[in-house]
Amino acid sequence: MLETSESVSFKRLKWHCRRGMLELDLLLEPFLDEVYLTLDEDDKARFYKLIECEDQDLFLWFMQKEVPVDPDLARIVDIILTRVQPDNHRS
């Protein structure tokens, strides 16, 4: 079944992207709205995995203070940073 911005799974994911920490909300919600539906199924699964992580870890990864040990999480963090903040991202 094709996921759309109107599907229940997408709306549930959007709710999970609202973290209550401005720095995370400014990355996760625009990424979900603008990029998520264009990802392949593996990267979508990585995004779901990322959303399950703790806010403190997400903050450190997105502020580029740490890199996730899990290569799947490292990949999706890099994709988000590149797509949402292309001018500020350092590979």
MIZA-207297 format. One record per residue: x, y, z of N, C-alpha, C in turn; residue in three letters. Coordinates in steps of 0.1 Angstrom, whole numbers, padded with zeros to 4 digits, always signed. Layout:
N
XYZXYZXYZALA ...
//
This chain:
91
+0008-0012+0000+0000+0000+0000+0009+0013+0000MET +0006+0022-0009+0013+0034-0010+0010+0043+0001LEU +0021+0048+0008+0019+0058+0019+0018+0072+0013GLU +0008+0079+0018+0006+0093+0013+0006+0102+0026THR +0006+0115+0023+0005+0125+0034-0009+0124+0042SER -0018+0117+0035-0032+0115+0042-0033+0102+0048GLU -0024+0093+0047-0025+0079+0053-0023+0080+0068SER -0030+0070+0075-0029+0070+0089-0015+0068+0094VAL -0007+0060+0087+0007+0058+0092+0015+0071+0091SER +0013+0079+0080+0020+0091+0079+0016+0101+0090PHE +0003+0102+0093-0002+0111+0103+0003+0107+0117LYS +0004+0094+0119+0009+0089+0132+0024+0092+0133ARG +0032+0091+0122+0046+0095+0122+0047+0110+0124LEU +0039+0118+0118+0039+0132+0120+0037+0136+0135LYS +0028+0129+0142+0026+0131+0156+0039+0127+0164TRP +0046+0116+0160+0058+0112+0167+0069+0122+0164HIS +0069+0129+0153+0079+0139+0150+0079+0152+0159CYS +0067+0154+0165+0066+0165+0174+0072+0162+0188ARG +0084+0166+0190+0092+0162+0201+0091+0172+0213ARG +0087+0184+0210+0086+0194+0221+0100+0201+0223GLY +0110+0197+0216+0123+0204+0216+0124+0211+0203MET +0124+0224+0203+0124+0232+0191+0134+0228+0180LEU +0146+0225+0185+0157+0221+0175+0153+0208+0168GLU +0147+0199+0175+0143+0187+0168+0131+0189+0159LEU +0121+0196+0164+0109+0199+0156+0113+0206+0143ASP +0122+0215+0143+0126+0222+0131+0133+0214+0121LEU +0138+0202+0125+0144+0193+0116+0135+0182+0111LEU +0128+0176+0121+0120+0164+0118+0108+0167+0111LEU +0100+0177+0115+0087+0179+0108+0089+0184+0094GLU +0098+0193+0091+0100+0197+0076+0105+0185+0068PRO +0114+0177+0074+0119+0165+0067+0107+0156+0063PHE +0099+0154+0073+0087+0145+0071+0078+0150+0060LEU +0075+0163+0061+0066+0169+0051+0072+0170+0037ASP +0085+0173+0036+0091+0176+0023+0099+0164+0017GLU +0104+0155+0025+0113+0145+0019+0108+0131+0021VAL +0103+0128+0033+0100+0114+0037+0093+0105+0026TYR +0083+0110+0020+0075+0102+0010+0084+0099-0002LEU +0095+0106-0004+0103+0103-0016+0114+0093-0013THR +0115+0089+0000+0126+0079+0004+0122+0065-0001LEU +0133+0057-0002+0130+0043-0005+0126+0036+0008ASP +0121+0024+0007+0115+0017+0018+0125+0015+0029GLU +0138+0012+0026+0148+0010+0036+0151+0023+0044ASP +0151+0035+0037+0153+0047+0044+0141+0051+0052ASP +0129+0048+0048+0117+0050+0056+0118+0042+0068LYS +0122+0030+0067+0124+0021+0079+0134+0027+0089ALA +0145+0033+0083+0155+0039+0092+0149+0051+0099ARG +0140+0059+0092+0134+0070+0099+0125+0066+0110PHE +0117+0055+0108+0109+0050+0119+0118+0046+0131TYR +0129+0040+0128+0139+0036+0138+0144+0048+0146LYS +0147+0058+0138+0152+0071+0144+0142+0077+0154LEU +0129+0077+0150+0119+0083+0158+0117+0076+0171ILE +0121+0064+0172+0121+0056+0185+0132+0060+0195GLU +0142+0068+0190+0153+0071+0198+0150+0082+0208CYS +0158+0084+0218+0156+0094+0229+0159+0108+0223GLU +0152+0118+0228+0154+0132+0224+0169+0136+0226ASP +0175+0132+0237+0188+0136+0240+0198+0131+0230GLN +0196+0119+0226+0205+0113+0215+0203+0121+0202ASP +0190+0123+0198+0187+0130+0186+0193+0143+0186LEU +0192+0150+0197+0198+0164+0198+0213+0163+0195PHE +0220+0154+0201+0235+0154+0200+0238+0150+0185LEU +0230+0141+0179+0233+0137+0165+0231+0149+0156TRP +0219+0155+0157+0216+0166+0148+0224+0179+0150PHE +0229+0181+0162+0238+0192+0164+0253+0188+0161MET +0254+0176+0156+0267+0171+0151+0278+0170+0162GLN +0273+0168+0175+0282+0166+0186+0286+0151+0187LYS +0278+0142+0182+0281+0128+0182+0275+0122+0169GLU +0280+0110+0166+0275+0103+0154+0269+0090+0160VAL +0257+0086+0155+0251+0073+0160+0261+0061+0157PRO +0261+0052+0166+0269+0040+0164+0263+0031+0154VAL +0250+0030+0154+0242+0022+0144+0243+0028+0130ASP +0248+0021+0121+0250+0027+0107+0237+0031+0101PRO +0226+0024+0104+0213+0028+0098+0209+0042+0104ASP +0211+0044+0117+0207+0057+0122+0217+0068+0117LEU +0230+0064+0116+0239+0074+0110+0235+0078+0096ALA +0230+0069+0088+0226+0072+0075+0214+0081+0075ARG +0204+0078+0082+0192+0087+0082+0195+0101+0088ILE +0203+0101+0098+0207+0115+0104+0214+0123+0093VAL +0223+0116+0086+0230+0124+0075+0220+0128+0064ASP +0211+0120+0060+0201+0123+0050+0193+0135+0055ILE +0189+0135+0067+0181+0146+0073+0189+0159+0073ILE +0201+0158+0078+0209+0170+0078+0212+0176+0064LEU +0215+0167+0055+0218+0171+0041+0205+0178+0035THR +0194+0172+0037+0182+0176+0030+0175+0188+0036ARG +0176+0189+0049+0169+0200+0056+0178+0212+0059VAL +0191+0210+0061+0201+0220+0063+0213+0219+0054GLN +0211+0219+0041+0222+0216+0032+0234+0226+0034PRO +0231+0239+0037+0242+0249+0039+0250+0247+0051ASP +0244+0241+0062+0251+0240+0075+0257+0226+0077ASN +0255+0216+0068+0259+0203+0070+0274+0201+0067HIS +0281+0194+0075+0295+0191+0073+0296+0176+0073ARG +0300+0170+0062+0301+0156+0061+0315+0151+0066SER 
//
